[in-house]
Amino acid sequence: MKFHVLRQHYGDKQYLPGDTREASEGDVKHLVDNGVLSKEAPKAKAEAKPANKAESGAPRNKSE
């Protein structure tokens, strides 16, 4: 079964957050219970909409 790594830990190798670890559920039950691994895929954050600088117009001249 595949698990998603939420916190860094050392298993059969070094796992970093965002990695996928394949193991039997019984072997990593303690890691799932402690919040180190998750059965669910992580939710992706939506990308921020880029600001369109052309819509705001030119800045006023500060010398006036």
Buried (B, 14 or more C-beta within 10 A) or exposed (E): EEBBBBEEBEBEEEBEEEBEBEBEEEEBEEBBEEEBBBEEEEEEEEEEEEEEEEEEEEEEEEEE
